[in-house]
């Protein structure tokens, strides 16, 4: 286990001071459980690392947008990185200051841009020329200023799986770094556009900080060249993407990132923005599940649990590794087994080829490092109800999302009169 907030005590797995078995009995399974202490500690590690320069840590809501999680960070003075109008509404409801919200994403609608301007958020990260023109149109119609940055594609490869690399011309994100100058020059002539920043985001699950150095060099060069054409930049946004330890990844830390960034940025009159998501919430979260059945087939041992790929898509989507442990460890002979869910897909698994004592029916298991891109990517596939979510603080466990009901599965649907 990789968090002091998720640990064994007297032979039982605990999230802070509440046992996983108690949570499973009280709230049923599958169940997402988050440690508030772990979330706060992860955010504080960023704050301490960058204390020497003006900065704003903007939590990336896409990693986990639960209101309880978001409110935990908002009350600490954290900012929010959002990618949709829905996330903007969530961020404001959770208590994030509008002046601490930045809006990313390649496909913002005009309605979303209008909402962002009306709510006076800090900055919109624009990702294309056509989006910039749309922003200008919306701002002009509202007669309201629109502070923005251009998201630069710096041609830097970083991240783990190819699906989470975002910083090369092969990816859909940002404006190629050689093409930004005409856009800033045009924007400066528009009465309602406010070019306040420049941004890059190069990928996700980045375990070594070296790629950030290359991206930072591109951005700082662009800042200097923009100054020569009279376009002063206030905010340098280096995105997020710092990784966590899923399975021997040995990621570098916010301190390592700060040691790389601080000497380059200090004294330049820039405010640094960062957009961490995974590294704030991943290790704070556990997916608790219960064993339904066991079976052998052709020398293969399967353990069927009540959590599935619709609850945690990462193993099926990325072949991602999540450590799975027992809420009450068993002794005895260890066997090699696959931990699979009830969904009708061969790709529905949580773990493959794991060696552990064979669990019994009714045993509670915990899938670790599940706080990021777990519930936020979950679905109702196979008409399965999405899991409940719980936030633990010391001995207190608060339900921060109810388990969906069967009525929820049918909400908004209807049968045409002609079929009745």
N, C-alpha and C positions, 0 to 999 in steps of 0.2 A: 504494500500500500504506500501511497505517495503523499499523504496528507496527515498531519497530526490531528486534524479534526475528524478524520474517519479512521477508526482504530478498534482493536480488540480490547475488551475489558472483561475480566473474569470469564474468558472463553466465549464471549459473545461480541459480535460486531456492533459497534456503536457509531452513530453520526452525532458528533459532539457527545451529549450525555444521554442520548435516547437510543435504545437498541433497535436494530433493524427488524428483529422479530416483533417487537412491540408495535413498530410503525406498520408492519405488514398486517398485523392483527387488527389494528385500529382503523386503518385506511384502506385495507385490501390491496391486492396487487393486480397488474403491474403498477408500480408507484415510483415516481421521481421524487428524490429527497435531496435537498440542498442545505449545505452548512453555511449559515450567515457568517460565522466567524471566519471560515475559509475565504468567502467572498471579500470580506473586509480586509483580511490580511493580504490578499492578492492585489487589491487596489492600492493599499498602503505601500506595498513594495515599489510600485511605479512612482507614487508621490515622493517617496524618500529618494529614489534614484535620480530624479530630475529637479530636485529642490533648488539647485544652483541657478536655474534659468527660468524665465517666465514660461509657463507651460499649462496645457489643459489636457487631461486624460479623458477621452471621450469613449465610453464603453460602447462597443458595437452590439446593438440590440439584436441583430440577426442571430447571434450566437445563442441567446436565450432571452426572450422578451417578456417573461413572466413579470407581472406587476410587482410581486413581492421581491423578486431579485432586483428589478430596476429601482424600486424605492430604497432598497438597502444601499445602493450606490449613490442615488440622488442625494440622500441625506448626508453623505460624506463630501458633497461638493463636486462629485464627478460630473463630467459632461456626457452627452449621448451622441453616437453616430447612428443615423437612421437611414433606411433605404426605401421607405414607402410612406404614403400618407397614413396608413394604419400605424406604422411604427412612430410617426410623429405624434399622433394622438395618444399612443401608449406612453411615450416619453413625457409628454406634458401632464398626463394623468398621474404618472408615477412621481412627479415632483421635480423633474429636471427643469432648470431655468432655461427659458427660450434662448437666452444669450449664450448658453452652453451647448446648443444643439447644432450639429452639422448634418447636411443631407447629401448622401452619396447615391450612386446607382445610375445605370446607363439609360433607363427608360422612364424617367419622371414624366408624368402627364402635366398638362397645363393646369389642371385643377390642383394637383399636388404642389406645383410651383407657387400657385396663388396662395394656397394655405400656408406654405412656408414663409412667404413674404408677409402675409397678414399677421402671422404669429411672431414676426420679428426674430427669427432664428439667426444664429451667428453667421452661418456661411452655407452656401450651396456649392457642392463640388460638381462642376459642370464637366461632362464627359464627351461632348462633341460640338462641332460648330452649329449644327441645327438645334441642339439643345440650348446653346447660348442665345441664339436668335429667338427661340421660343421664350426663354426667360426674359429677354428684353421686351418682347411683345406683351407678356403678362405684367411686368413691372410698369410699363408705359400705360397700360390700360388701367392699372390700379393707382398710378401716380405715386408709387411707393418705391424707395430705394431697394435694390437687390444686391446684397453683398455676396460675392462669389469667389471661388478659386477655380482654376482649370486643373482637372486631374490629368497629370502628365503620365504617359506611358513611356517609362525610361529605358525600355529594352533591357530589363534585368530579369533573369530567370531565378525564381526562388519558390519555396514551398515544397510540399511533399508530393501528393498525387497530382497528375497533370490537370485534373478538374479544378484544383484550387490554386493554380498558378495564374497570376493576373497582370504581370508586368512586362509582357513581351508583345510585339506586334501581332502575334498569332492569337492573342486574347482580345476579347471584345471591349476591354476597359480603356478609358482615357483617350487623350489626344497625343499622337506621336510627338515626342519632344521637339522635333525639328519644325513642327507646324504650329507652335503656340503663339509666336510673336504677332502674326497678323490678327489673331483673335483678340489678344490683349489690346493691341493698337486700336482695333475697331471698337472694342468695348469702352475704352476711355472716352470715346466721342459721343457715347450714348448718355442721355441725361439721368437715367435711373439705374444704370449698371455701376456697381462698385467693386472693382477688382482688388480685393483685400488679401488674397492668399494664393498659394500654389500647393498642389498636393500630389502625392504618389502613393500607391498601395500595390505592393509587388507580389503578394501571395499569402498563403495561410499555412500553418504548421511549419514555420521557419525555425529550424533548430540551431542554426549558426547565424551570427549577426553580420557576417561579412557582406552579404548582399545589400544590407541597408547602407553600408558605406558607399557602394557604387551608386545606389539610388540617390543618396544624399549629395554626392558629388555632382550629379546631373542637376538636381534642384538648385543647389547653391550657385552653380554656374548660370543657370537661367535667371535666378534672382538678380545676380550681378548685372547681367546683360539687360534685363528689364529696367533696371535703374538708369541705365544709359539712355533709354528712350523715354524717360520720365514716368515710368510706371513703378512706383514704390510698392513693395510687398510687405505686409505686416505679419502674416501668418505663414509659417512653414509647416505643412502637414505631411508627416512621413507615414501615415497609415498605421496599420496594425499588423497582425500575422505572426507574432512571436509564438512559438510552439510550446507544447507541454509533453510530459513523459507518458506516453501510452504503453510503450514496451521497449525499454532500453534506448529511448531516443536521445537521452542526455542533452536536453535543450539548454541553451544559454539563457541568461536571466535578464530582467530589466536593468540590473546593475551593469551587466556586460554591455547592454545596448546603450546605456547612458555613457559609459566610458568611451564608446565609439563616437557618440553624437556630440557630447558636451564640448570637447575641444574645437569642433568645427563650427558650432552655432553660437557659443558664448561671445558676447560683445558685438554681435551683428545687429542688435536691435530688433530681433525677430521673436515672436512668440511661437513656441513649438507645440503643435498638436499631435497626439498619438491616438490611435483607434483600436486598442486591444479588445478582444472579445473572448476567444478561446482561453487565453492565459489568465483571464480573470475568473471564469466560471467553470471551466472543464473539470478541474480536480475537486471543485466544491460539490459536484453532483454525483449521485448514485442512482442507478435504476434497480429497484428491488423487485424480484420476481420469485414465483413459487414453482416447484417441480410438480408437473401434472402426471407424467408417465415416463417410464424407461423402456427401451426395447433394443434388442440386438438384431442385426440384419447382415448376413454374409460376413461375419467377423467385425462388423461396425457396431459401435455402441452409441445409441442416441439417448439424450436426456431432453424430454419435451417440457418446456416451461410455458407460463402464461404470458410472457412478453414476447414480442415478435418484431419483424422488420418494420412494421408500421409504427412501432413504438421507438425503435432505434434503427435508423436506416443506414448508419455509417458502415457496418460490416458488409451489408449487401451491396451498397453503393460504391464504396472505396476499397473493399476487402480490408477494412480497418480492424486493428487489434484492440480489444478492450479486455483487461484483466477481469476474470470472474472468480469470485471467492464465496465461501460459505458463511452464512450468518452465524452458524454454529459448527465449527470445523469438526470433521469426523476423522477418526483414525482408521487404520486398516489398509488393505491392499489398494494401490492406485491403479487406475485403468485409463486408457486413452478414449476420449469420448467427444462427441459433438453436442453442443447445447443449441437446440433449435426451438422455433416457435410454432404456433398453430396455423400460420398463414399458408395458403396453398401455392407455394413457390419453393423450388429446390434451393433458391438463394436466401430463404428465410432462416438465417442462423445468427446467433450472437457470438459463438465461439466455435472454432474447429480444432480438432486434434489436440485437445487439452488433456493433461494428465492430472488426475485428482481422484480421491476416493469416490466411488459411485454414490451420488446422493439418493436419498429415499424420497418416495412420494410425500409431498407436503413440505419438504425442506425449503427453506428460504435461501436464495442466492442473491448476490449483489454484483451488478456490472459496474465497474469503477470508471472514473474519468468520463462520466456520461453527462456532465452538466452543459456542455457546449454542443450545439447541433444535434441534440437528442429530441426533447419534446418539440423544439422549434421546427424540426423537419418531420415530425410525426404526421400520420394521416389516418383516415378512416377506412383504409383498404380492407377488403373482405367484410365491410360493414362492422368493423371493430370499433368499440368506443375508445376514445383517447384517454390516456392515463390521468390520474390525479397527480397533483404536485404539492409538496410539503416543504416548508422552510423551517429548519431547526435552529434554535438559538439557546444554547445551554440545555436545560431540561425541558424547554418548551418546544412543541411541534405545532405549527400553524398550517392549516390547510389553505394554500394560496391558489389552488385551482381545483374545483370539484371534478370528479370523474364524470365524463359525459354520460348522459342517460340514453336510452334507446330512442326516446323522443327527439333528442338532439341529432341523432343520425338522420332523421327524416325532416328536420326543420327546413322550411322553405320549399319542400317538394309537394307536388300535387298530381293527381290523375286527371287528365282531360275529361270533360263532361261526356265526350263522344265515346269514351271507353268505360263508362260507368254502367 
